[in-house]
Amino acid sequence: MNSITTATYSVHFNENAYLALNDHLANSNYSKIFVLVDENTHNCCLPVFMSHIEGEYDFEIIEIEAGEIHKNIATCTQVWEVLSELDADRKSAMINLGGGVVTDLGGFVASCFKRGIEFINIPTTLLSMVDASVGGKTGVDLGPLKNQVGVINQPQMVLVATEFLKTLDQRQLQSGYAEMLKHGLISDASYWDTLKEITGFEKLDKLIYTSVSIKNEVVQIDPTEQHLRKTLNYGHTLGHAIESHFLESEEHDLLLHGEAIAIGMILEGFLSYKLTGLSKNELEDIKKTFLARYPKTSFTKKDIDMILTLLKFDKKNSHGNINFVLLKSIGKTAIDIKVTPELLKESFSYYAE
Amino acid sequence: MNSITTATYSVHFNENAYLALNDHLANSNYSKIFVLVDENTHNCCLPVFMSHIEGEYDFEIIEIEAGEIHKNIATCTQVWEVLSELDADRKSAMINLGGGVVTDLGGFVASCFKRGIEFINIPTTLLSMVDASVGGKTGVDLGPLKNQVGVINQPQMVLVATEFLKTLDQRQLQSGYAEMLKHGLISDASYWDTLKEITGFEKLDKLIYTSVSIKNEVVQIDPTEQHLRKTLNYGHTLGHAIESHFLESEEHDLLLHGEAIAIGMILEGFLSYKLTGLSKNELEDIKKTFLARYPKTSFTKKDIDMILTLLKFDKKNSHGNINFVLLKSIGKTAIDIKVTPELLKESFSYYAE
């Protein structure tokens, strides 16, 4: 499978991935190489990763606790302190081996350590392969607010090794699949149709490649999120607020990112039907597709009020306005759409129907 | 006084400064404008600043505690939380009004908030005017380690309004003057001679302009500190370690940054005499100049051991080597010079003589 080239680095797949990495390490003369893992990837992925490394390197392994709840400044500070203790310098590098928490946090830690050291991302979840492998977004949460602190900075390379997908349970695969469905909704109706038809997650390689390609095209046209890149936030305005609310709430179990944006895509589908011309049939198709794959969640009136309050922290907002990305049709988007609170509440009623 | 143009922004002086700021604010359509101050600049500088602002803006004032000891991630987190509470969005801007702590920390906070909002620096100390106004270095300390966490990111503009120097005591003025003397040592022997001759700090405007110009030339040639920009670290390798040690130590009073690098410049002058051809006369000139202006400090054997231990955290290090910037002569530098521990100890003996 060919590598995908972004503005500044390449995403290498499977058989090419470790060839590229071994070549890069052999030619980089890093003073030290740190591998950031969480408890899960330490056990399941690190041995696999190590088995592919040629040459002798004294990797230093840094483990953080798994889970979105640890994607915060306190964890960053711990990693910065460990890097200092282990004599990391500006010529050191960090390899982030894990899901979105590890790659988002690790990218931010590396970007700020001594004002920036090089880093390489090896996403191990479907979600991070299709979502975090392109675009250079790094960051951590601030309390319940997702990715409130971070920078845009590019890795040296990204490796997509789909063998790691074997370490994931069905729920985690579903979570990543939601982002792939989003790629269909925002840019390619036939890709949406293809994705809807798959019945299992055994043969994902080509689809992952398509998703990474779609995201790369969008980011290359608009790296700083002035217009087209905003479309990648479809389902995320409400999805992030729902995810944040469930992270804080004691009455709800945590939602995985893909589960939260699956709900967000139904809700914002309804808004699209009301405001930007999405047809009734397409709306029903979106709702049916997601509800067949993701558990239906109940929202109390209080939940909805709190979710709508959290919307004001969305990073696309400006001047007090909440800006939505909506669909004109499947595969076509409209950006910077304002929505009234009444219609937002109506979207939750439609979801509950 | 003409503005100095860097690669991406301008440094405006005195009569031009507020003209440029008022013009910029009027044309920027920021959703909110935050002014970051510390306790001191809140009292002494904010009223002066406000008196120059034309137009109606609801500035939100954020105050942090004064002092290097508060230039850390905990303070950043507090400011990020306040920004979130006050509904800052990506179209908001931050004006950092203060010394190096406020501009370094404020620049870092702005660079990471929602992955980056615009910021403007208004240095109010002599040190931050001549040192922090050019180069885009932002960051905070990690425990005793100076500027261990940060990014390189440029402000929208920098205003140098020398009227703020009236708010400083003699010791703070001396601290900034040390950086100016460094500019002479690393690039211009006649500027060094001019600076040595001044007897008071009443007429600094032209000298500040010269210092900012020197730093700007260096940074424009080497923005990412591969070679020439390293020369700005003259006196800082040992100076930072001394500053860090005194920050941690209960037996010593705090040293201001300029006081610490003044010692560092004598010590590294001695190393230059031993290793890179600085003449005996020039070394004596450097020692005499700094000791006439900065209090002589006593170092115990234990102090020296701890300072040498801290050297390993210097950001110019790589592959376990400590890299010094030394002088070939006054006005001419040599970079990436390795020094033995024995010679480092000898430099402290020379300082104590």
Interface residues (C-beta under 8 A of the other chain):
Chain A: S31 I73 C76 T77 W80 E81 S84 D87 D89 R90 K91 F108 S111 C112 F113 K114 R115 G116 K137 T138 G139 L142 G143 L145 N147 Q148 V149 G150 V151 I152 K312 F313 K315 K316 N317 S318 H319 G320
Chain B: S31 I73 C76 T77 W80 E81 S84 D87 D89 R90 K91 F108 S111 C112 F113 K114 R115 G116 K137 G139 L142 G143 L145 N147 Q148 V149 G150 V151 I152 K312 F313 K315 K316 N317 S318 H319 G320
